[in-house]
Amino acid sequence: MELDRAVRTMLDEAIRVGPGGRVLILAEDAGEGFYGPGLAAEIAARMRRAGLAVMERPVPFHPSPRPVWPDLVAAMRSHDATLFLARLGDQLRFDESLAEVAPVVCYAIDLEMMGSAFGHLRGLRALKTCIDRALWAAREVRITCPLGTDLWAPGAASQPEDTTVRRFPLAIHSPVPASLLHGVVAQAGFLVGTGATYYEPYGIGLQDILRVRIEAGRITAFDGRARDVAAAEAHYRDVAARAGLDPWSVHSWHAGIHPGCSFRAPAGDNLARWSGAAFGNPRLLHFHTCGDTPPGEICLNVVDPTITVDGVALWEDGQLRPERVAGGAAALSQSPNLAAALRAPAREIGLGPSGRLAFADATALVD
């Protein structure tokens, strides 16, 4: 079964605990509408068949869970590995208190995603390492997209940052600091949160393309329809004020690297679910904004980016070109299934009928 392969991949590449090991699974209630029903039980059953001692513990969803509950940290330390099937793990992905235990966060959010190529392709860690090195060593980076995104940076501001949790599947390169970026992001459909804190409204709809002007890693202006500009400015100020953040900071960015990441439902049907699961597809590039500490509170999402590093397009119109990355071809020679998937990647990323990102209730967006 494909689900068996996926759990085996998770054990080998992320959990890294053999027979006799003790694994703690922290699971969010499926009734919250994010993780699908049966996922935790199916994964736990297969881990037990592999000879692991598994403890399942429910964890509540909380809009802002910091700091980590001491009893939860103690439980993680008492096991050989911890698996989050809960948004809590993603919310805490930059929390230094988890660095010691390095829990695994599962970004396959239902049985379909877990059992697909998203859950069982191997070799992504080696590819990620090559991409991180290329971005860190870059003398010039340019990001464009068909809607008009055009950003430039004179190399890397600093070494790409990574999280204190381990991701499964590994679907992005390390977030790249954005303090040297200049240009414009063309945003369609909506503004949405980053998964760090869940606030209301978690997303706001846009009537048309909103152009976000950025200078030296700071938002300097919004251009577009008057309604969109006013809504964006108000949303940024509101979200930042709640958490005492700098609203105009652009902290970092990353693109997807996983050719098996697919999201079939329209993004606007459930923005929180989409923003927490679709970002691993190479057709999406994701900016962390509204806050100068990772990962910020509002993300901008670019569809079908071209990312050029020192004159070489490593992503071209939303397709990752690993053979153009130093060491990429060698890494893929060890993973023929991943190489094949990159030649024919998943294309579904939750776009609306127009072929763009779309807010669920576009009819409500009036001047």
N, C-alpha and C positions, 0 to 999 in steps of 0.2 A: 504494500500500500504506500501511496505517496506520503501520507502522514507519518508512517513509520520511518521513511527516509528523512523526513524533515526533523523529527525528534532525534534521530541518530546524528544528523548534522549539527543540531543544537548542542548535543552532548559533546561531540568531538571538537567543535570550533568555538563554543561559547561557555558552556557549563564547565567542561574540562575536569569532570570527576568520574572516576571509574566505579566498577561494581563495589558495593559496600559503602560508598560515599553517602553523605547525608545532604539532601537538597531541601531547601525551604521554598515553597511556592506561595507567593503573596498575590492573591487574586481579588480583583474588583468584581462586585456583583454585576452579572450580565444585565440585570434590570436597569442599570444606569445608562444602557444604550451605547456603550463604547466597545467593550470586548464582547464578542459573540458568545452565545450559550454553548456549554459543553467543552470549551477550549481547555480550561484548566484541568478538568477531569480526564480528558483524552491524553493530554501531555503527561499528567501524573501517572496514569495507568501504564503508559509505554516506558516511562522511566523506571517504574517498579519492575516491569518485565525485564529491564536491562540490569537488574540487580541493585538498584539504588534504594535507599531508605528515604521516602518522600513524606514531608509534612506539609499539608495544605492549611493555609491560614487566610481567612478573609481580611481584607483591609478596606476601610471605607473610602469613598471618594470625598476629597475635601478641596474646595476651590483654591486654598492657599495653605499647604500643609507644613510650612516651615515653622520651627525647626523640626528635624526628624524626631519622632517619639523615642525616648531612651529605651523603652522595652522592646521596640522594634529593632533597633540597632543591636541590642543584646541578643535577640533571637537570631539575627543574621550572623553574628559572630559565633554563635554556637553551632552553626552548620558549615559544611564545606563549601556550599554555594547557595546563592539565592537567586530565584527567578521572579521577576515582577511581571504578572499579567494584570497590570493595573497602571493607570495614569500616574499614580504616585511616583513610580520609578522614573518616568520621563520628567516629571516636575522637579525632581531632585537631581537631575543629571549633571549639574555643575556644583553640587553640594560637596564641599571638601570632607565632611564627616563620613561620607561613603567611600572615600578613596581606599581606605584599608580593606573593606570587604569587597569592593568592585562588583556589585550585583549585576546580573544580566537583566536587561529590559527587553521584552519581546514586542516587536513592532508589527508582527503578523497578528492582526486583531480578531481574526475569526478562523474557523476550521478551513474555510475555502482558501484564505490567504496562506495559512500555515501549510496546507497540503499542496500548494502550487509550487511552481519554480521559485517563487519568492522564498519559500521555506527550506529548500534543499539544494540550491546551487552552492558550490564550494569554490574557494579560490579568491574570494573578494578581499580578504585581508592583504594578500600580496599586491593586488591591484591598488587598493587604497594607499598602501605605503608608497607605491610609485607616484601616484597622483599627489599625495602630500608633499613629497620631495620636490616635484616639479613646481608646485605652487609656492613653496617656501623659497626656492631658488630663483623664482621669476624676476626678471628685470622690468617686465611690462606685462600687465594683464588688461584685457579689454573684454567687456561683456556687452553683447547686443542681442536683440530679439526682433521678430517680425513686427511687433506692435510699436517699436520705436525706442526700446531700452537702448541706451548707449552710455556705458560707464568705462572709465579708464583709471588705472592706478599705476604709478611708477614702481612696480615690484611689490614685494610683500612688506607690510609694516613690521611684522614680527613673525615668529614661527607660528603656524596654525595651532590653535588650541584644541584640546579634545576633552571629552567628558570624564567624570569619575565613575561612570557606569560603563558596562560593556553592552553593545547593541547586538541584538539578534533579530532578523538578519542584519549583517553589516551592510548598510545601504547608502551611506554618504561618506565623503572624505571629511577630514577634520575641518571644522569651521575656520574660515580665513578672516583675520582681523580686517575691518573695513575703514580704518582711520585715514587711508590715503585715497579713497575712492572719490572721483569727481564725475558728474554727469547727470543722467536722468534715468529713472525707472518708470516704465510704462505699465501701470497696474490696471488690469481689467477685473470687473466683477465685484470685488469686495476687499475690505481689510479684515484681517482675522488675527487671533492671538497666536502665541508661540507654543502654547502648552505648558508654560511655566505657572501661570495663574489663570483661573477661569473666572471671568467677570461678566457682567451683563451691561450692554449687549456684547457678546463675545466677538461678533462680527458686524460690520455695517456694509450695506450694499452701495454700489456705484452705478450711476446711470450710464457712464461712458468711460473712456480711458482717462485715468488720473495720472498726470505726469508729476513724479516726485523728484524735485531738484535736490541734488546732493553735492556738497562741497566739503572736501577734507573730512569725509565721514560724518557729516551733519546734514540733516534735512534743512534746506534754506527756503523752499517755497513749494506750493502745490499749484499746478496749472490744469485747467480743465473746465468743465461746466461749473457754474457758480454754486449749484447745490452740492456737487461733489467736493469742491474745495472747502466750502463751509463745514460740511459734515466731517471731512478728514481732519481739519484743524481742531474742531471741537472734540472729536474722538481721541486724538493724540493728547490733547490737554487734559481731558477727563481721566483717561487711563493712567497717565503719568502722575497726576495729582493724587490719585488713590494710593499709589505706592511710593510717592516722594522721589520720582525718577526724572531724569532729563528727557523731555519728550522728543527732542530732535536728534538724539544720538543714533547713529547706525553702527551697531556693535560688530557684526560679522556676517558672513554669507557662506553658503555651501550649495552644491548641486547634487543631484542623485547619481549613484553609480551602479544601481542594481537593475539589470535588464528584465528581471522577473517581477518587479514591483508593479502591480496593476490595481487600479481603483475604478470599479465599474459604475457605481452610483454617481449621479451628479453631485459635485462638491457642495452646492448650495443646499442640498437636502439635509446635510449634517456637517456644518463647517468644522466642528471640533474633531469629528471622526476623520474627515478628509485631511485636515492639517496635521493629524497625528499619525497618518499611515501612508499618504500618497507621496510624500516628499522624497522618497528613495528612488523614484523613477528619474532617469536622466533627462526627461523632458521638462523637469521642474528645477528651478533655481530659487533659493529661499533666503531672504534677507532678514536678519534679526534687528529690529529697530525699537525705539522708545525705551531707552535705558542704556547706561554705559557699563552695566555688568551683565554677564551672559545669563539667559539668552535674550534679554529685552522682553517686551510684552506685546508687540505688534509685529507681524511678519508681512513682508511684501513677497509676492510670488510671481516669477517670470516663467512663461511657457515657451518652450523650444528655444532655449538660449544657445548662442554661439559664444564659447569662452576661448579666447585666443591668448596663449601664453608665449611670449617672445616670438610672435608672428605665426605660431602654429595653433590651429583650431583643435583643441583637445575635446571639446564638445562642438558639434556642428549641427545647427538647427534641431537641437534636442537629442542628438544621437552621440553617445560617448564613443570616441575613437581611440581606444586603448593602444593601438599599434603606433600612435603618434606620441605616446608618453614614454620617456626613457625607462627601459626595463619592462614596459607593458607587454610586449610580445613574448618575452621570456616568461613572465608571470602566467600569461594565458596558455602557454605551451604545456604547463603543468595542470591545466584545468580545461580540458576540451569542451565539457558541457557549458561552462561559463562562456567560453569563446563563441560557441554556437549561439548561445542566447544573446550575446552582444551583437551578433550579426542580424538577428531577427528579434529585437526587443519588444516587450509589451508596450502597447500604445495607449491603452485606456488610463486616463488620469483624472476623470471626473469632469470633463468639459461639458458645457451646456449645449443646447441645440445650435447655437451660433458658432460653435467651434472654439469658444472662449470660456474662461472661467465666468460663472454667472451666479448671482445671488438668487436665493430660492424664490423670493417674492418681488420680482423685478417690477411688477405692476404698482407696487407701493412707493416706488421711487419717483416722486414728482417734484417739480421746481417749486 
